[in-house]
Amino acid sequence: MDAELMLPVEYKGKEYEFPFKVVLQGYAPRYVVLVDELEVIFERDDQGELRAIVYNQEGLTASLPAHGLLEVISATIQQLTS
């Protein structure tokens, strides 16, 4: 699926919507979420849990998202894909 969707997330009492898309890599889906100009990739580890990966994105001055925000995004993706 290459269509970009919006992922609704509630974090610290505020509602957010982050652009995201599902990308197939082999047989495994990866969830690409754009958080404040930073592309965060969520994929399943060996235990089936989602992990967040941020690759070096040259020229980008955005800082890493808060750990709690990444947990909420991960939980939301988990709910949508279960």
C-alpha positions as CSV (number, residue, x, y, z in Angstrom):
1,M,0.0,0.0,0.0
2,D,1.6,3.3,-1.1
3,A,-1.3,5.6,-0.1
4,E,-0.5,8.0,2.7
5,L,-3.0,7.8,5.6
6,M,-3.3,9.8,8.8
7,L,-2.6,8.1,12.1
8,P,-4.7,9.6,15.0
9,V,-2.8,9.6,18.3
10,E,-3.6,11.1,21.7
11,Y,-0.5,12.0,23.8
12,K,-0.4,14.0,27.0
13,G,-4.0,15.1,26.6
14,K,-3.6,16.4,23.0
15,E,-4.8,14.9,19.8
16,Y,-2.3,14.5,16.9
17,E,-2.5,13.2,13.4
18,F,0.7,11.9,11.8
19,P,1.0,11.0,8.1
20,F,1.9,7.3,7.7
21,K,2.0,4.6,5.1
22,V,2.5,0.8,5.1
23,V,5.4,-0.5,3.0
24,L,6.0,-4.1,2.3
25,Q,9.6,-5.3,2.6
26,G,9.6,-8.9,1.6
27,Y,6.6,-10.4,3.4
28,A,6.8,-8.1,6.4
29,P,5.0,-4.8,6.6
30,R,6.8,-1.7,7.8
31,Y,4.9,1.3,9.1
32,V,6.5,4.6,8.1
33,V,5.3,7.5,10.3
34,L,6.3,11.2,9.7
35,V,6.8,12.8,13.1
36,D,7.9,16.5,13.0
37,E,9.7,16.1,9.6
38,L,11.4,12.9,10.9
39,E,10.6,9.6,9.3
40,V,10.2,6.9,11.9
41,I,9.9,3.3,10.8
42,F,8.0,0.8,12.9
43,E,8.7,-2.9,12.3
44,R,8.2,-6.1,14.2
45,D,11.1,-7.7,16.0
46,D,11.7,-11.4,16.5
47,Q,9.1,-11.5,19.3
48,G,6.5,-9.8,17.2
49,E,6.6,-6.5,19.1
50,L,6.9,-3.2,17.2
51,R,10.2,-1.3,17.4
52,A,10.9,2.2,16.2
53,I,13.9,2.8,13.9
54,V,15.2,6.2,12.9
55,Y,17.9,6.2,10.2
56,N,20.3,9.1,9.7
57,Q,18.4,11.6,7.7
58,E,21.0,14.1,6.5
59,G,20.2,17.8,6.6
60,L,17.3,17.3,9.0
61,T,17.4,19.5,12.1
62,A,14.5,17.9,13.9
63,S,15.2,16.2,17.2
64,L,14.1,12.7,18.1
65,P,10.5,12.4,19.2
66,A,9.8,11.7,22.9
67,H,10.0,8.1,23.9
68,G,6.4,8.2,25.3
69,L,5.1,9.5,22.0
70,L,6.8,6.7,20.1
71,E,5.2,4.2,22.6
72,V,1.7,5.7,21.9
73,I,2.3,5.6,18.1
74,S,3.4,2.0,18.4
75,A,0.4,1.0,20.5
76,T,-2.0,2.7,18.0
77,I,-0.4,0.8,15.1
78,Q,-0.6,-2.4,17.1
79,Q,-4.4,-1.8,17.7
80,L,-5.0,-1.1,14.0
81,T,-3.1,-4.1,12.8
82,S,-4.3,-6.8,15.3
